[in-house]
Amino acid sequence: MPATVIVALDHMLRGLFWPQSVYGVLVASEWRFLEHAAWVVFEDVVLVMSCLRGTQELKQIASRTAALEEVNGEQARQATAQAELVTRLRLSQQQVEAATRAQSEFVANMSHELRTPLNAITLYTEMLQENADADGRETDASDLKKVQSASKHLLGLINGILDLSKIQAGKMELHLETFEVRSMVDDLVSTMAAVVRQSGNSLSVVVNEDVGQMRADLTKTRQILFNLLSNAAKFTTRGTVSLQVARRATSDGDQIEFAVTDTGIGLSEQQQAKLFRPFVQGDSSISRKYGGTGLGLFLVARFCKLMNGDVSVVSTEGQGARFTVRIPAEVRALESASRRESRQASELELTA
């Protein structure tokens, strides 16, 4: 501001007393010295205003830059914290998976150790029962039959737990073979007919003529149907249990469809929602009345998944249920969890 005053006075005085030094003429027009001084002041005012505005904009830019840097710093800290959390969660997950596998392996080993003597008990009980029947000792034969029934029931529970532990440990393998579907169904029905008729039920079996052969795990396919028919017989009294088998053509190839229908107690929507979970039954009253561990349908669902198939249910409470299993006619083995983990570990070692 002092410089502006000095320059303006200088131009005004020289324009008044020595115009040639400012305007390049000997005689200037009247009041031109004031005009010239005013222009000097105006230019300086504009210059000052521009400087002030520029300074204000620079301050705003600096403020925004500082805010962005603070946000970036906070985001970097959050990203670091999230990365550490993910690392801890991954380690925790690996520890839990390792503990689960160890527990499943222990249960599998224990189940095997229990199953061996139970098989011997069942076999010797059958032999003693045959001898008692031959000797006419009806009381002994009746008692031995009860022992045999209890041992078979316990053996079935242990087999279910063993299968569950293998699934959880990722050691459940498929043993694929080609077999006639009708022959497999006939063999199964000859075993299940007496079980289904125990509660006064009738058994209906319909196998389509074109069902033919399938390549799958025979044991697991039999177990799926055994569990479904056992379930249907358990929850049906003086009703009908039916098994329908057909070959269906789909865009992914032929499928073998097994449909088990009963006229039993049926299922509510809430019961259907949790039906295929392990150790889960419809409700506690069903468990008390009908028994069972709740593993049967869970194993059905897992065996179907292992063979690239699926299981579904349609039911109305009090009107029975219909379980439908669809398995490819040509099952391709899925990669087991243990084999997949070994392959992934090898790939990590190669890339490291």
Secondary structure, DSSP 8 states (H G I E B T S, - for coil): -HHHHHHHHHHHHHHHH-THHHHSSSS--TTHHHHHHHHHHHHHHHHHHHHHHHHHHHHHHHHHHHHHHHHHHHHHHHHHHHHHHHHHHHHHHHHHHHHHHHHHHHHHHHHHHHHHHHHHHHHHHHHHHHHHHHHT-HHHHHHHHHHHHHHHHHHHHHHHHHHHHHHHTT-----EEEEEHHHHHHHHHHHHHHHHGGGT-EEEEEE-TT--EEEEEHHHHHHHHHHHHHHHHHT-SSSEEEEEEEEEEETTEEEEEEEEEE-SS---HHHHHTTTSTT--S-HHHHHHH---S-HHHHHHHHHHHTT-EEEEEE-TTS-EEEEEEEESB------HHHHHHHHHHHHHHH-
